Amino acid sequence: MQNPGAHENTGLQSQPPPEEQNYGATAAHVRQGPFVSVSRTAPAKNKYLIAAVLCYANLINFMDWFIVPGILLDIQKYFKLSDGGTGLLQTVFILCYMLAAPIFGYLGDRCNRKIILGAGIFFWSSVTLGSSFISELYYWIFFLLRGLVGIGTASYSTIAPTIIADLFEEGKRTTMLSIFYIFIPVGSGLGYVLAAGMADATGDWRWAFRVTPCMGGVALVLLILLVPHRTQRRTAAHRALSISGTIRVAAEKPGVHRTAKTTWCQDVISLAKNWSFVWSSLGLTAMAFVTGALGMWVPVFLYRAQVVQGIVPPCLRESCNSSNSLIFGGITVGTGILGVTAGAEAARRLRKINNKADPLICATSMFISALCLYIALMVAQTNILSTFYVVTPRRQSTAIALQILVSHLLGDAGSPYLIGTISHAIQDKNAHSFQWSFWSMQYSFIVCSFIGVCGGAFFLLTSFHIEEDRKEAERL
């Protein structure tokens, strides 16, 4: 599975391309402005230390994101939630995340990014810790706190990649961004493992929410000590920046130093005219829908399949069996790393013979994933093992934030709740039984296969506009 997330993916990861390309022109009127020097004379060791701190914080970011799905059975039982109510828990998190993203995108392009990152890490770590002390009588406070965690997470996901992109020259930039994004599936998978492991070790699911805040405190200290107070932006030229698996653009004119003096609304309008950006964002939205739903519900789905097969007994106590989360988390880590590296290598090789390689690989992956998902859903009842399986620098944070807003608004903000609601509605119309509890979720997951096909079509449409957008960028 790739992660959204950002989704950003969300198995739970994205696949940044291995080489920067001039994909998706985001050309707006650019006025001549004062040259902003960007020093790259700092020792290489310092740059790698800063990148390491940001990668570590990204790991914690996505671990915290997927703690709830890792112990979803315990949370559902503790707060006495239906499938629909349980899905709403992740929806609240994503809604707050996506609504905060444009705000931090605006601030990230105009304000001190270190302060924003530090405040975000402190905020989400504190709120996560606080959520571990909520009693079953105040479930709405638990929902509220998860929403606040989403706000803190948005501050980091929107801004951290831009700092890494500014630290390194063209040759190393893509490599460092690829490493940064590898921590999305790794963090996501470890979130499941941490949650399940702590629940099993302590017999209390609340302890899962008390580990990442400590790790966040370490990240905050490292950020304060190692990241410079002012992180400089590249404004002398356009650049390619791969965010959340989407290909962003830009052409570079040697010797010309310009700063875009545009408003936020002008940035949005310019991005809306960029068809490569639009179609790839819709493809990412479909991917977020699927990964958001699967990331939330797969451990529960596998548990229900095992109950139907008689492999495990029904969970009648507070601490439920978390083995599925442990297995699923481990698979997410392994396949996430494999997916990023294999996708990057495939894109690198195919781009030599086809300039449309990146979106075509994304489209092919989505089509294959949709088919494999459908097959996995159909065989789950009998075989559990078969079931496991570009923009200008001036606008980069705004573009990331817009993509977060759109992909999550139409994607994983609603998909966990939608899947849970469909499952709950099916159960209400049939006799209460463990068999129908499994079937209801199996049938609701078929929606994800359909959305996966749509996502493949969107990435295919992206390929039709890449070369045109690249030429437009080169004329700037």
N, C-alpha and C positions, 0 to 999 in steps of 0.2 A: 504494500500500500504506500501511497505517497501523501505527504502532508501539505495541508494548506498553508497556510501559512504561510501558512501561509501561507498559507498558507499556504507564513507565512508559514501544507499539507499537508498537511496536511498527508503517502501510504501513508506515508506521512512525510513526504518530502518533495522538493522541486529539483529540476535538473538544469542548472545553469550551463550554457554552452561553453566549450573549452577555449574558444578564441573570440575576441571581440569582433563584431561585425557591424556594418552600417545599416542596421535594420530599423525600419519604422521612423521616418522623418518626423520630427516634431518642430517644424519650422514655424516660428512666429516672427513678427517684425522685431529685429534686434538693433538697438541703437548703440552707437559707439559709446563706450564708457571708460572710466579709468581702469588701467590695468591692475589686476590684483595678483601679485606675485605669489607663487606657490612653491615654497622651498622643498626640495627633495634632497637637501644636503645633509639632513639628519642621519646619524648612524643607522645602518640597516638593522642592527640589533634592536634598536628602540622601536622601529616600525613593526618588527615581528612580535615584540613583546606587547605592543598595543593591539595588534591583530589577535594575539593569543588571548588577551583579556576579553576582547569583544566576542571571540568564539566561545569562550568559557561561559560568558553571560548568555549567549544565544542558546547554549546547551541547557542552562537552568531555565531559560525562558520557555522552552518547549517541554521540558520535564514538568514544569508547573502546569502547562496547558493540558497535559494528558494524565494528570493524577486522578482527576474525577472519573474518566472512563476506566481507569485501571481498577477502581474499587466501586464501580457503579452498582453492583448487586448489594453491597453493604449500605451504600447511601440510599438506594431505593427502598430498602427494607427499613432503615433507621427512620427516615422521614415519611414512610408509608406513602410513597408516590406511585401513581400509575405510570404506564409507559409514556403517555403524553406529557405528564408533569415532569418526568425524568428527562425527556428530550428537551423540555423548555429550559432546563438548567444550563445546558450548553449554549442554547440560543441566546440567553441573557448575556453570557460571557462574550459571545461573538458580536452581538449587537453593540455592546459597549465598546468592544475592541474596534469595530469598523467605524463607529461614529466618532471616536476619538482620533482615528488615523488622519483624517484631513486636517485636523487642528495641529497635530504634531508635524504633519508634512509641511504646513505653512510655517510653523515655528522653526523647523529644521532647516529650511532654506534661508532663514533670516536671523536666527538667534544662535546663541552659544550652544553647541550640540552636546558638549560634555555635561553641562548643568542639566539639560533635559534628560540625558541618559541616566545620570546619577539619581535624579529625583524619581525617575520611573522605576529603577531597580529597588530603591528604598520603599517606594509606595507599594508595589506589588508584593514584595517580600513581607511587609508588615501586615497587609490585608490577608495574605495566604495564612500566615500564622494565626491571625485572629479568627479565621473561619474554622479552625480546629476546636474551638471552644463553644460552638453553638449547640444548644440542646435541641431535642427533637420537636419541642413546642414552638420553636422560632425558625422554621424552615425558610420563611421569607427573608430572614436576615442572611442566611447562608446563600440564598439566591443573589441578594444584593451585593454581598461581598465578592462573589464570583464575577459579577459585573464590574466591580471596581478593579479586580485583578486584570480584567480585559483592558481597562483604560491604561494601567501601568505597562502592560505588555505592548500596547500600540506605540507607546513612546519609544520603545527599544527597536521593535521590528521595522519601524519607518525610517529611523535615522542611522542605526549602526552600520548598515551596508554602505552608506554614502561615505562614512569615515574611512572604511577600508579601501574603497575605490579611490579616495583622494590620497591615500598614503603611498600607493605603488604606481610605478610606470606601467605602460601598456602591456609589456610582456608578462609581468608578474601579477598584474591586477586580476586577471581572470582566474589564475591559479588560486590566489588568496580568497577571492569570492567563492570559488568552488569549495574550498575548505570550509569557509564560513557556512555555506549552505548544507554541507554534509552533516553539520551538527543539528539540522532540523530533524531528519529521520532518527539520528542517534539520540537526540534529546527526547523526541516523542516516544521512542521505544523504551528508553530508560525511565520515562515517566510511568509507563505501565509496570515496569519491573520494580521500581521504587515503591509505588503504591501497594502493589500486591505483596512485595517482600516485607514491608513494614507492617502491613495488616496481619500477615501470617506470623511474623516474629513476635509481635506485641499482643495480638488478639484484639486490637483496637484500630479501626481504620483511620482514626483521627491523627495518629502519629505520622501518617503519610504526608500531612500538611505541615509538619514541623521540621522537616529536613531541608527542603529547598530554601526556606527563609535563611537558614544558617549559611547555606552555599551562596545565597544572594548577598549576605553580609560580607563574605570574603570577596565577591565580585566587586562590590561597592568600594571596598578598601583598595583593591588593585586598580580600579578605575581612577580613584583619586590620586594614587601615587604614580601611576605609569602613563596615563593619558594626558597630554598637554591641555592646558586650560583653553587654548584657542586652536581648534583643528581647522586647518586651512582648506579652502575649496578650490577645485580646479575650475577656473572661469575663462582660461585662455582659449579653450577649444571645446568642441563637442566631444563626447565619448560614448562608447557602448557600455551599457551597464545591465547585467543580467540580474533581474529581481524576480523571485518566485517563479522561475521557469519561463518568464516572458522575455522576449527579445526586445531590448530597447536600443535606441539608435543614436548614432550620430557621426557626422563627418567632421573631419578636422582640417582646418586650413592653416598650414604652417605660417608663422610670422604674423598672424592676425590675432589680436587680443581684444576680445569684446565681452561686455557684460550686458546681459539682457535686463532691461528696465521695464518689466512687465508686471501687471497686477495678477492676483491669483485667478480672477475670472478669465483674463486673457490666456493664462497658462492652460486652464481647463478647456477653453474653446479650441486652442491649438491642438491639444491632445485628442479632442473629440474628432478632429479632422484627419487624424492619423489612423488610417484603416488597419495598418498592421497592429497598432496598439489596441484598437477597438476589438478586432476579431480575436487576437491572442488573449485579451482580457476576458472575453466571453468563454473562450476555451478553458482558461484558468478557473472561471466561475463554475463551469460544469465539473471540472476536476475537484474543486472545493466542495461542491454539493455531495459528490460521491464519497470523497475521503472524510468529510465531516460526519456523514451518516455512519459510514463503516467504522471510523475511528471511535465513535461514541458507543456503538451497539454491538460490534462483532464479539467481544468477550461474553456479553449476555446471550447473544445468539448461539454461540458455541456451547455455553452452559445449558441452554434449553435443549439443544440437540443431544447433549450427553444425557440429560435427564430422560428424554424420550427413549434413548437407546439403553437406558439402565446402567450407564457407565458410572454415573455419580448420583447420590440421593438428592432429593429436593432440599434447598437451603431453608431450614426452619429455625436457624439461630442467627444471631446478629453478625457473627464473623463467618462469611461465606467462603467457599473454596475459590481461591484466586489463581489456580494453576493456569487457566486459560489466558489470563492477563500476563503472566510470566512468559508463557510460550509465545503469545502474540507480540509482546514487547521485544523479545529476543529476535523473532523473525523480522520485525519492523527495523531493528537496528541493522541486521545483516543485509536484508534486501534493499534497505535504503542506501547503504554505502555502495552496494553492487549496482543499484539503479543509477545513482549519480555518476559513478565512474564509467559504467558501460555506456550510458547515454552520452556522456561527454566525449568518450572516445569514438563512438559511432558518429556523432555529429562532426567531429574533427576530420574523420576520414571521408565521410560522404560530402562534406562541404567542398572538398577538392574537385568533385565532379558535378556537384549540383548546389547552386547558391541558395536553394530553398530547403536545404537539408534539415535545419532546426525545426521549423513548423511541421515538416513532413514526418519527422521522427516522433514529434509530440502527437500528431494525428494517428499515426500507426499504433503508438502505445495505447492511446485511449480506446481505439477500436478493439485491440487485442484484450485490454483490461476488461472492457464491457462483456466480451464473450466469456472470458475466464471467470468473471464474477457470476454470471448466470449459471455456468456449469457448477461452480462451487456451491451455489445456493441449492441447486437441485440434488446434489449428492450428499449434502450435509447430514441428512437424516440417517444415512446408511454408512457413511465413511467420513469421520472427522478429519483424518489425516489429509484427505484430498481437498478439504476446505481451506486448510492453512496454506496458505500460499504467499526600450531605448529612448533616451531623451537627453536634452541639454542639461549641463550641470546646474544651471539656475533653476531647473524645474524637476530635478531628479527626486527630491523628497515629495514634492507634490504629486508626481506621477506614481510613485510607490504608494502614497496614501490613497490616491484615487483608485488604484487597482485593488488595494485592500478593501476600500469601501464597496466597490461594485461586486467584486468576487465573493465577498462575505455576505453582502446584503442579499444577493440572489443565490448564493451557494450554501455554505455551511452554517449561516445564521438560522436558516429555517429547516434544513434537511434533518437534523437530529429530532427536532420537534415534529416534523411532518411524518417521519418514519414511525416515531412513537405514537403519534395520533392515529395513523392508519392501523398500526398493530392493536392499539386499544379498541378502536372501532370494530375490528374483526373479532376480537375476543368477546365484545359485548353482544355480538349477534350470534354467538355460538355457545355451546355448553362449556362451562369452565373446566378445563383439563390441561395437563401439561402438554398434551399433543397439540391442542389448539393454541397454546401459548407459544409453541415453536412455530407452527404453521403461520400464525398471524405475522410474526416478524419475517419469516421467509417470504411471504407474499409481498410484504411492504418493501423489501429490499429489491424487488424486481424493478421498481422505479429507478433505482440507481443504475441499473444496466442500460435503461433507455437514455438517461441523462449522459452516461458515458459515451454513447454513440453520438449524441449531439455535440459533446465536447470535441470528439475527433473531427466532426464536420467543421467546427469553428476553427480549429487549428489548420485544417485543410484550406479554408478560406484565407487564413493568414498568409499562406504560401503564395496566393495569387497577387498579393500586394507588396511583398517584400522588395523585389527588385525595383519597382517603381518608386517606393518610398526611399530606398537607398539612393537612387539617382537624384531625387529631390533634395536629400540631405547634402549630397556632394556639390550641389549648385549653390549652397549657402556660402 
